[in-house]
Amino acid sequence: MNAAQGKALKVTLVKSLHGQLANIAASARGLGLRRIHQTVSVADTPENRGMIQAAVHLLKVERPS
């Protein structure tokens, strides 16, 4: 399922990845986030939810309307 179709989440990186544990930085990068204040739309899947949960302290997550 494409993020533009069905259920999607809007994820924004609000804090730097610098100094974070490797698995946290890898989760944010796996979501497609590279720079602070970059926003991506990802499908609402258990895999993406797990990556979001790993880096939740660095992210802002919204459900687009």
RAVEN-V419937 format. One record per run of one state. SS is the DSSP state (helix for helix, strand for strand, loop for the rest). FROM is the first residue (numbers start at 1). TO is the last residue. If there is no record, write none. Layout:
ss->(SS/SS)
from->(FROM/FROM)
to->(TO/TO)
This chain:
ss->(loop/strand/loop/helix/loop/strand/loop/helix/loop/helix/strand/loop)
from->(1/8/14/22/31/39/44/46/55/56/59/63)
to->(7/13/21/30/38/43/45/54/55/58/62/65)
